[in-house]
């Protein structure tokens, strides 16, 4: 009696859910192994450029603050 209650969900899982799950899993694995698309690669390069510009701006701001207010680094701690 208890086994009959469990058999229906197990059969539904094996017939419907498991194949879809496997297909989606291996499709995502294949996409990851293919690497970046040209668009993703260009976006990555753009973000790298932006990060470099930000780092330069931060360095400039820190240099300005160091010259105008040498104790600014110790105030926030």
C-alpha positions in Angstrom: 0.0 0.0 0.0 2.7 2.5 1.0 4.8 1.5 -2.1 1.9 2.3 -4.4 1.8 5.9 -3.1 5.5 6.3 -3.8 5.6 4.6 -7.2 3.5 7.3 -9.0 5.8 10.3 -8.1 8.9 8.1 -8.9 7.6 7.1 -12.3 6.6 10.7 -13.1 10.1 11.9 -12.1 11.8 9.2 -14.2 9.7 9.8 -17.3 9.4 13.6 -17.3 11.7 15.4 -14.9 14.9 13.3 -15.1 15.3 13.5 -18.9 14.7 17.3 -19.0 17.1 17.7 -16.1 19.8 15.7 -17.9 19.3 17.6 -21.2 19.6 21.0 -19.5 22.6 19.9 -17.5 24.6 18.7 -20.4 23.6 21.6 -22.6 24.9 24.0 -19.9 28.1 22.0 -19.6 28.6 22.2 -23.4 28.1 26.0 -23.4 30.6 26.4 -20.6 33.2 24.3 -22.4 32.8 26.3 -25.6 34.2 29.4 -23.9 33.3 33.1 -24.4 31.4 34.4 -27.4 32.8 37.3 -29.3 30.2 39.6 -27.7 31.1 38.4 -24.2 34.8 38.8 -25.0 34.3 42.4 -26.1 32.2 43.1 -23.0 35.0 41.6 -20.8 37.6 43.8 -22.5 35.4 46.9 -22.1 35.0 46.1 -18.3 38.8 45.6 -18.0 39.3 49.1 -19.6 36.8 50.7 -17.2 38.4 49.0 -14.2 41.8 50.4 -15.3 40.4 53.9 -15.7 38.8 53.6 -12.2 42.1 52.5 -10.7 43.9 55.5 -12.3 41.2 57.8 -11.0 41.5 56.4 -7.5 45.3 56.7 -7.5 44.9 60.4 -8.6 42.3 61.1 -5.9 44.5 59.5 -3.3 47.5 61.5 -4.4 45.5 64.7 -4.2 44.2 63.8 -0.7 47.7 62.9 0.4 49.1 66.3 -0.7 46.2 68.4 0.7 45.4 66.4 3.8 48.1 63.9 4.8 46.1 62.5 7.7 43.0 61.5 5.7 43.8 57.8 5.7 43.8 57.5 9.5 40.5 59.3 10.0 38.2 56.5 8.7 39.7 53.7 10.9 
